[in-house]
């Protein structure tokens, strides 16, 4: 992974990954929104890739805290690590999911749970992202807030979001597809100009200050996370 990251930095290639959470394959309306968003990012000059977590073998998080202590997941034999490394190597990330009872699909939730050290170590620091959502008839804003909030919890900034309510018919879907493409283009611009979002940045700063206390209290049990926070300058020894 280190060589991959170095080569990307040398070539100055912007990479955007889309994390797809719908199990409906090519029939997925959510996939249409994600493809439109990635097409927009590609049009703006980024390299893009979809990570379809529904097609990967990703085990449940077992709450062992190994990632906090050693900086790597204890489960090394499923598909999680390669997918996670792609997310960490990217400049921007787009989350996509249909609404499943006011939340994401089980497949996407499993992937997000396994990324728990991204929350602990704020590994999205410097990254930007947004979310696209589909719903049969509601709950879309709840899910957009949840996914964009997750980007914040991981230390990143979100640039927006859009949704399509299938109960409203094809016109709403077409509107959401257009908006997704615009958001994809705008994501590249936000990354390029290192756009500031003061309200989110205040929230992130306050969150780091609060979380620093937990990191310091558990410095021995969470040795890798503690070292990361010191390296980032968020904790002074």
N, C-alpha and C positions, 0 to 999 in steps of 0.2 A: 504493500500500500504506500509506503514512503516514496518509492521510486515513481509510482503513479502520480502522487501529489506533486512531487518535484517537477515532473515533466509537464504537468498542467500549468504550474506556476510559470515555468520558463516560456511556454508557448502562449501564456495569457489567454487561455480559452475559458470562457465563462460556461459553467455547467449548471443546468437546471434539471432536477429530477422530479418526476411526478409519481406520487405514491397512490396507487389505485386500490380501492378497498371493496369494489363491488364484485360479487361472485357470479354475475350474469354474463360474463364473457363478452363477445362482440355485440350482444343484444343490450348491453348496459347503456342506459342514458347517461349515467355518471361518466362513463368512459368517453362519451361524445364531448362532454364539457372539459374533461381533462385533456383530450386530444386538441381541442380548440385552444386551450390555454398554452399547451406546449407548442402548437403551431405559431401562436403569437410570439412566444419567447424565441423560437427559431427564426422567425421573420426579423426579429430585432437583433439577431446575430449570435444567439446562444446555442450551445450544443445541448441537446435534450435527450432524456431517457425515461421510460416508464418502468417503475418497479411494481409489478402486479403481485401484491402479497397474497392474493387468493390462490395463486399458482405455486406458491412456495411452501416448503415444509418448515414451519416455524413452531417450535414447542412453546408451551406456556412458560412465563417467568415463574421460577420456583422460590423467589424471595430469599436467596442465599447470601446476598450482599457481596458476592465475589467481585462484581464490577466496581463496587465502592472501594474495596480493599486492594484489589490487584489491577484495576483499570481494564479488565477484560471479562467477558461473559464466561461463566463456567460451562455453558453448553456450547460445544464447539463442533458438533456433528450434524447440525441441521443447516438450514439456508439463511439463518439470521445474520451471521457475521458478514458475508459478502454484501448483503443488501444494506446493512447498517453502514458499512464502510463507504458505499456509494453515496449515501445520504450525507455522511460527514465530509466527503470530498467535494460535495456540490456547493455552489455559491448560493443557490436558491432552491426551495422545496415547495411543491404544491401538493396539498393533501386533498383527496377526493373520496367521498363516500355517500351512499344513499342513507337516508334516515332510517335507522332500525330502533324503534321505540325510544325516540329522543336521543339516540347515540349513534356511534359508528357501528359498522359490521363487526362480528366477532373476529374475523380474520385481521382487520385493521387494528382492533383493540389489542389483540395478542402481540402484534408487531410493536405498537406504541408502548405496551407494558415492558417488552424486552428492551426498549430504548431508555429504560429508567435512568441510566447513568448520564444520558443527555440532559435530563432534568437536574440531576445532582451536580453535574459539572458544567452546566450551562453551555453545552457543546455547540449550540446554534449561535453562540456569540459571533456577531459579524455577518450572520446570514439573514436573508429576507425570504418571506414566503407568503402564501395565501391559500385559501381553501375554496373548493367548489363542491356543491351539495345538490342532491336531488331528493325529492319527497313526493309521496303520493298525494298529500293534502295538508301538510303542516309540519312544524317542528324544525324547519330548515334553519331559522335564525338561531335556535338553541344549538344546533350542531355547528353552524358556522362560528359561533362564539366559542364553543368547546374546542374546535380544531385550531382556530387562531389563538385561543388562550394557551393551547398546548405549545404552539410555536414560541410564545412569550415565556412559558415555563421552562423551555429548553434554552432560553437566553436570546432568541431571535426576535425580529420585528416582522409584523405582517403588514401587507400593503393593501389588503381589501379582501373581498370574497363575493361570490354570487351563488345563486341557487335557482333551480327550476322546479316548479310545482306541477307535477304531471297532470293533476286534476284540472288544471287551467287550460290544458290543450296544447297543440303544437306551437302556437304563437309565443307562449311563455318559454318554451324550450329554445326556440330560435333566438329570442331575446337574450337568454342566458348564454347560449353559444357565442353570440356576438360579444357579450360582456366578458366572457372567459378569454377570448382572443385578445381583447383590449388589456385585460389584467396581465396576461402573459407578456405582452410588449412592455407594459408599465413596470413589471417586476425587473426586467433587464435594465430599464432606465434607473430604477431605484438602487439597484446594486452598483451600477456604473457611477452614479453620482453620490453614492454613500448617503442616501437620503435620511434626513432626521425625522423622527416621530417623537416629539418631546413628551407627549402624554404617556406613550408606551415606555419611553426611556426612563421616566420618573418611576414608573411601576417596576421596571427591571432593576433599577438601582435600589429601591426599597426592598425588593425581594432578595437581592444579593446580600444586603446588610442583615436582614433577618436570618437568612439561611446560613450566613457565615458563622453564626453562633452555634448552629447544629454541627457544622463541619468541624469547628474547633473543639467542641465538646467530644466528638467522636474521632479525633485525629488519629488515634491508634487503630481503631476498628475500621476506619475508612481511610487508610493510609494513602491510597492512590488519589482519591478525591482531594484530600488535604494538600498533597503535593501539587496538584493541578491548580487549586485555588491560590496557593502561594506563588506559583509561577505566573499566574495571571495578574497578580498584584491585588487580588480581592481580599487576601488575608496577609497581614504583616506579622512576621515572626518576631 
